[in-house]
């Protein structure tokens, strides 16, 4: 939802409630997106950095993609020096 600044000021309780129940609320100033109000839960998800790299890869949408990691046995190209 987009809120004009004056309306967001007047209905701050509603903006906060909507951020908690419906997701991020964008506040505009002179028609331009200027700020976003998010729930504490969403904020903690964005700022929590204690997850391991392994967990990141395990939860990736690409986790089930198979990658060929075999190395070529070729020695490379010949170069005259």
BAFI-3210 file (N, C-alpha, C; in Angstrom, 3 decimals, decimal comma, padded with zeros to 6 digits):
// residues 81
n [1|2|3|4|5|6|7|8|9|10|11|12|13|14|15|16|17|18|19|20|21|22|23|24|25|26|27|28|29|30|31|32|33|34|35|36|37|38|39|40|41|42|43|44|45|46|47|48|49|50|51|52|53|54|55|56|57|58|59|60|61|62|63|64|65|66|67|68|69|70|71|72|73|74|75|76|77|78|79|80|81]
n.u [000,847|000,467|001,083|000,382|002,470|001,209|-001,235|-000,246|000,863|-001,463|-002,774|-001,150|-001,296|-002,840|-001,167|000,971|-000,347|-001,166|001,332|002,183|000,247|-000,282|002,017|004,903|004,625|004,507|005,626|004,971|006,389|005,583|004,727|006,764|008,291|009,444|009,905|009,690|007,564|007,947|007,160|008,361|009,102|009,623|011,758|013,692|014,161|015,430|017,759|019,037|021,954|023,221|023,081|024,502|026,766|026,385|023,707|022,467|022,966|021,628|018,976|018,517|016,738|017,908|018,975|018,494|019,536|021,641|025,132|027,823|030,807|033,123|036,524|038,328|040,495|042,315|045,402|045,593|046,240|048,909|051,688|053,977|057,080]
n.v [-001,191|002,246|005,292|008,720|011,186|012,998|011,695|009,312|010,290|011,125|008,718|006,901|004,715|002,927|002,543|001,215|-001,071|-002,214|-002,728|-004,750|-006,741|-006,894|-006,477|-004,617|-001,026|001,688|005,012|008,074|011,116|014,038|012,511|010,668|007,579|007,329|006,318|003,247|001,388|-001,322|-004,467|-005,503|-008,163|-008,634|-006,855|-008,006|-010,364|-009,341|-008,243|-010,167|-011,928|-014,294|-016,722|-019,598|-020,055|-022,480|-023,058|-021,012|-021,776|-024,242|-023,466|-022,117|-021,366|-022,679|-024,972|-027,646|-027,924|-029,585|-029,551|-029,904|-030,849|-032,010|-032,124|-031,117|-033,275|-032,446|-030,897|-028,320|-025,558|-025,398|-023,267|-021,256|-020,147]
n.w [000,000|-000,716|000,857|001,211|002,671|004,529|005,011|006,089|008,454|009,776|010,067|011,457|013,234|011,750|009,533|010,747|011,722|009,287|008,167|009,789|009,358|006,593|005,168|003,870|003,954|001,893|001,957|000,463|-000,771|-002,260|-004,422|-004,825|-003,966|-000,696|001,872|003,763|005,792|007,859|009,475|012,727|012,693|009,943|009,681|011,372|009,986|007,739|008,809|010,297|010,583|011,245|010,020|008,500|005,722|004,511|005,190|003,785|001,100|001,115|001,392|-000,894|-003,938|-005,983|-005,017|-005,728|-008,238|-010,443|-010,799|-012,986|-011,834|-012,674|-013,597|-016,451|-018,245|-020,057|-021,002|-021,727|-023,985|-026,370|-026,256|-027,943|-026,893]
ca.u [000,000|001,169|000,479|000,977|003,041|000,222|-002,177|000,479|000,941|-002,784|-003,242|000,036|-001,692|-003,291|000,019|001,706|-001,166|-001,083|002,690|002,255|-000,681|-000,361|003,329|005,500|003,801|005,349|005,209|005,422|006,482|005,455|004,539|007,927|008,499|010,460|010,189|008,888|007,330|007,823|006,973|009,583|009,427|010,279|013,034|014,637|014,532|016,361|019,009|019,627|023,073|023,914|022,931|025,743|026,800|025,791|022,248|022,079|022,923|020,607|017,663|018,455|015,837|018,723|019,609|018,323|020,134|022,880|026,230|028,902|032,037|034,276|037,575|038,827|041,812|043,180|046,506|045,494|046,776|050,359|052,101|055,390|057,747]
ca.v [000,000|003,527|006,344|010,047|011,502|013,603|010,639|008,392|010,945|011,126|007,349|006,130|003,428|002,077|002,212|000,198|-002,287|-002,786|-003,253|-006,013|-007,756|-006,960|-006,314|-003,278|000,119|002,715|006,400|008,922|012,564|014,668|011,469|009,787|006,665|007,931|005,481|002,032|000,924|-002,778|-005,028|-005,897|-009,507|-008,475|-006,180|-008,977|-011,273|-008,640|-007,872|-011,326|-012,364|-015,399|-017,950|-020,066|-020,100|-023,761|-022,910|-020,149|-022,583|-025,275|-022,848|-021,450|-021,990|-023,456|-026,043|-028,944|-027,904|-030,350|-028,874|-030,810|-030,344|-032,791|-031,298|-031,576|-033,922|-031,830|-030,121|-026,926|-025,318|-025,249|-021,898|-021,120|-019,057]
ca.w [000,000|-000,752|001,677|001,133|003,978|005,436|005,389|006,967|009,758|010,391|010,300|011,768|013,823|010,649|008,744|011,509|011,710|007,942|007,979|010,535|008,847|005,125|004,554|003,840|003,595|001,294|002,189|-000,630|-000,583|-003,575|-005,421|-004,949|-002,850|000,149|003,038|003,877|007,156|007,881|010,810|013,415|012,207|008,643|009,911|011,920|008,899|006,859|009,470|010,976|009,754|011,888|009,262|007,894|004,268|004,148|005,280|002,671|-000,121|001,254|001,253|-002,189|-004,905|-006,918|-004,251|-006,379|-009,576|-010,475|-011,483|-013,350|-011,239|-013,116|-014,176|-017,733|-018,181|-021,058|-020,417|-022,151|-025,330|-026,468|-026,538|-028,276|-026,148]
c.u [000,882|000,374|001,171|001,406|002,006|-000,786|-001,514|000,621|-000,386|-003,273|-002,076|-000,296|-002,117|-002,109|000,797|000,944|-001,067|000,299|002,822|001,400|-000,640|000,983|003,767|004,542|004,726|004,763|005,813|005,447|006,533|005,431|005,696|008,026|009,674|010,858|009,273|008,783|007,129|007,652|008,329|010,038|010,154|011,651|014,082|015,073|015,572|017,722|019,693|020,714|023,823|023,767|024,266|025,622|026,164|024,267|021,726|021,949|021,848|019,209|017,488|017,451|016,595|019,381|019,531|018,916|021,461|023,918|027,322|030,213|033,260|035,258|038,073|040,226|042,781|044,232|046,448|046,099|048,287|050,690|053,603|055,960|059,007]
c.v [001,240|004,550|007,663|010,414|012,041|012,551|009,643|008,973|010,839|009,729|006,424|004,767|002,449|001,637|001,091|-001,124|-002,982|-003,366|-004,615|-007,100|-007,944|-006,816|-004,862|-002,206|001,233|004,095|007,250|010,386|013,169|013,614|010,505|008,889|007,164|007,048|004,268|001,671|-000,587|-003,248|-005,358|-007,266|-009,433|-007,832|-007,172|-009,989|-010,630|-008,401|-009,031|-011,915|-013,541|-016,721|-018,318|-020,032|-021,403|-023,668|-022,047|-020,954|-023,658|-024,720|-022,120|-022,133|-022,835|-024,659|-027,394|-029,005|-028,655|-029,608|-029,910|-030,219|-031,153|-031,876|-031,934|-032,167|-033,328|-030,949|-028,648|-026,749|-025,134|-023,833|-021,894|-019,917|-018,613]
c.w [000,000|000,054|001,367|002,547|004,952|005,918|006,343|008,365|010,493|010,776|010,640|012,365|012,736|009,781|009,433|011,510|010,355|007,655|008,658|009,884|007,331|004,429|004,498|003,328|003,102|001,543|001,077|-000,201|-001,972|-004,688|-005,600|-003,724|-002,025|001,318|003,017|005,347|007,070|009,319|011,418|012,926|010,862|008,792|010,419|010,861|007,986|007,497|010,169|010,088|010,367|011,143|008,608|006,371|003,774|004,153|004,126|001,383|-000,056|001,024|-000,074|-003,105|-005,930|-006,240|-004,945|-007,785|-009,518|-011,319|-011,767|-012,851|-011,654|-013,828|-015,473|-017,556|-019,200|-020,403|-020,814|-023,523|-025,273|-026,900|-026,859|-027,535|-026,827]
res [x|x|x|x|x|x|x|x|x|x|x|x|x|x|x|x|x|x|x|x|x|x|x|x|x|x|x|x|x|x|x|x|x|x|x|x|x|x|x|x|x|x|x|x|x|x|x|x|x|x|x|x|x|x|x|x|x|x|x|x|x|x|x|x|x|x|x|x|x|x|x|x|x|x|x|x|x|x|x|x|x]
***
